[in-house]
Amino acid sequence: MATYSVITGTGSYIPSILKTNEDFLGHEFLNEDGTPFIYDNETIIEKFKAITGIEERRWASHELNTSDLGFLAAEKAIEDANIDKETIDYIIVAHNFGDVKSAAIQSDILPSLASRVKHRLQIKNPNCVAYDILFGCPGWVEGVIQAHAFIKSGMAKKCLVIGAETLSRVLDMHDRDSMIYSDGAGACIVEKVESDSPVGILAHATQSNTMEEVYYLNFGNSFDKTEDPDVRYIKMNGRKIYEYALSNVPLAMKHAMEKCNVDIHDVKKVFIHQANEKMDEAIIKRFYRLFKCPTPEHVMPMSIHKLGNSSVATVPTLFDLVKKGLVEHQEINKDDVVILASVGAGMNINAIVYKYQ
């Protein structure tokens, strides 16, 4: 029998505060140079929805920070896997901005968020190693790849991987891109499984492009030139990211598939980072075009319409929701081959080919 890495439990936390597109009608959106838009907010929001597909997003309540969201998702994943939390060997928490308290401007990552989650879980075992990973939006997928490496090397039998973010606290409200981002957390337990036939993680691929791509996502000043220039907010070059994602993500997914000789017709679902509806649809179409076949119906579950872009949390949250039958017209069944893929700051891309159990 061979050793495989299998996701045995999942959990997610969807924040309670609902923000609709209409909540942005009173905002003063500005161009990068600080000048007003020539369009009114109704037109801006209409165009935004047509491109991104986002109608609503969720923001964390004031008393909860990123590590709290991660803890709440982790509790559910541990319960779903039905394991003793003291047997977890690694806790890997993917995020990008640490704990940012409501109405604060400073990130707090001391101690690490993984250490905070371990503390909240009250895991006493000192051999349970807790650490953070900063890898942009693909952080959770990369965390799962790292858990797989620990298991394959014999260093671990059980790993807890979490993706959590509170992007609502690093937004420039004068930037129309602020409407994209949201908060949330997703988690999973990855366990060592001995099997005669391939299960769980079959193959994976990761790339980092850090030449001209490196600052496509970055921290920058508010578009309101009267604000404190030392306060920074998340900024992105949407057009460049779109072009980068279309050129690179389909190839990374194909590369992962080639490593395990999976036939394209065996892929039942693609769980892709919920960044932008039009971009994700274009990525999937280009991916299937590489295999010279049409895109199957319902192959790409989506949650961005109601949950927005919660960075590292989008893929694990979506996977958990589909796994538990909470996304309309979507399901996964035993022995289904699925792909987990993401793209984000770095610029980083990754993909996992996974056989569901």
Stockholm file with secondary structure:
# STOCKHOLM 1.0

chainA/1-357         MATYSVITGTGSYIPSILKTNEDFLGHEFLNEDGTPFIYDNETIIEKFKAITGIEERRWASHELNTSDLGFLAAEKAIEDANIDKETIDYIIVAHNFGDVKSAAIQSDILPSLASRVKHRLQIKNPNCVAYDILFGCPGWVEGVIQAHAFIKSGMAKKCLVIGAETLSRVLDMHDRDSMIYSDGAGACIVEKVESDSPVGILAHATQSNTMEEVYYLNFGNSFDKTEDPDVRYIKMNGRKIYEYALSNVPLAMKHAMEKCNVDIHDVKKVFIHQANEKMDEAIIKRFYRLFKCPTPEHVMPMSIHKLGNSSVATVPTLFDLVKKGLVEHQEINKDDVVILASVGAGMNINAIVYKYQ
#=GR chainA/1-357 SS CEEEEEEEEEEEECCSEEEEGGGGTTCCCBCTTSCBCSSCHHHHHHHHHHHHCCSEEEECCTTCCHHHHHHHHHHHHHHHHTCCGGGCCEEEEECSSCBCCTTCCCCBCSSCHHHHHHHHHTCCCTTSEEEEECCSTTHHHHHHHHHHHHHHTTSCSEEEEEEEEEGGGSCCTTSGGGGTBCEEEEEEEEEEEEESSCCEEEEEEEEECCSGGGGSEEEECCSSTTSCTTCCEEEECHHHHHHHHHHHHHHHHHHHHHHHTCCGGGEEEEEECCSCHHHHHHHHHHHHHHTTCCCCTTCSCCCHHHHCBCGGGHHHHHHHHHHTTCSTTCCCCTTCEEEEEEEETTTEEEEEEEECC
#=GC SS_cons         CEEEEEEEEEEEECCSEEEEGGGGTTCCCBCTTSCBCSSCHHHHHHHHHHHHCCSEEEECCTTCCHHHHHHHHHHHHHHHHTCCGGGCCEEEEECSSCBCCTTCCCCBCSSCHHHHHHHHHTCCCTTSEEEEECCSTTHHHHHHHHHHHHHHTTSCSEEEEEEEEEGGGSCCTTSGGGGTBCEEEEEEEEEEEEESSCCEEEEEEEEECCSGGGGSEEEECCSSTTSCTTCCEEEECHHHHHHHHHHHHHHHHHHHHHHHTCCGGGEEEEEECCSCHHHHHHHHHHHHHHTTCCCCTTCSCCCHHHHCBCGGGHHHHHHHHHHTTCSTTCCCCTTCEEEEEEEETTTEEEEEEEECC
//
